[in-house]
Amino acid sequence: MIVAKKPCRIYDVDLIGLAAVIALGLAAWWLAIAPWQGLWDEYRMIADKRIATELKLGEDILAWEAAQQKLAELEQMVLGQLEKAPRVKSFAQLLREVTAVAEEAELELISVAPHSMTVAGAYQVSDIEVAARGRSHDFIRFLDRLAQENPYQSLQACTIGRRGGRGATGCDLTWTTRLYLLPDATESSAGGPL
């Protein structure tokens, strides 16, 4: 059996139609699909940024809550220290404690001379000059115990001198301690710094 094939002929009208179809396809791509694809890419980028921002916001909220909790703990610690801090009305008691600690450290007190109080920021400050006799290691023990029992003071000046005479033991000691005191509660509530 013989099948006759019809010859395929391409006319210039067919080429023009093919060119028109390709031109319409390119125009459709350029006018419709390409802008939507650009918008879709932008949308995906914005969505990714939004997810990253939400994650960062969640982390920031957790950090803020932890900071709030730490702040509350610190405020409680400050209030506790504020209650322990010496006040102006307890100045005489502090002087008695200093002399008692000196005697326990086996220092012989010669004189205790408090200076008048001055204001330094939120504190009332008073320097206390003390003269004593004793051994230098007793003096160091005294200063250590004083710093542990009352951290609201600082040593301003100190001299340790050898006592006169050949057979003399011990040292002549002089020191100045600065006491930091808070105003009394009535002073602070009347417009003071606390």
Residue, then its C-alpha position, 0 to 999 in steps of 0.5 A: m500500500i502506498v500512502a501519498k504524502k501531501p507536500c507541506r508548504i509554508y507561506d509567508v502568511d504563516l510566517i507572519g502569523l507565527a511572528a504575531v503569535i510570538a509577539l503576542g506571547l512576549a507582550a503578554w509576558w512583559l505586560a502581565i506575568a513579569p510585573w506579577q512575578g516582581l510583585w511576588d518576589e517583593y511579597r516573599m522578601i517582605a514576608d521573610k522580613r516580617i517573620a524575622t522581625e516577629l522572631k526578634l520582637g519575641e526575643d526582645i520581649l523575653a529580654w525585657e521581661a528578664a530585665q524587668q525581673k532583674l530590676a525588681e530584684l535590684e530595687q529590693m536589694v537597694l531598699g534592703q541596703l537603704e534600711k541597713a544604712p546608718r542615719v544621722k540620728s545613729f551617729a552617737q551609736l556608730l561612735r560607740e561601736v568604733t570605740a568598742v571595736a578598737e577596745e576588742a582589737e586591744l587598741e588603747l584609745i587616747s582620743v576620739a574627735p568627730h568633726s562637724m557634719t557636711v553635706a556630700g550629695a545625698y549623704q551627711v559626712s563626718d570625719i572622725e580623728v582617732a588617736a590610739r596606742g597598740r600594735s600595728h597588726d591589732f590596728i589592721r585587725f581593727l580596720d578589717r573588722l570595722a570595714q566588715e561591720n560598717p561598709y559606709q565609711s572610708l579610711q581617709a588618713c593613717t599614721i603609724g609611728r614608733r613609740g619613744g624609748r628603747g624598751a617601748t612596745g607598740c606604736d602610736l596610731t592616728w587615723t581619720t575615718r569618714l562616715y557616710l550617713l543618710p539623712d533621717a527619715t523625716e528630713s528625706s520625706a521633707g524634700g530631701p534627696l531620698 
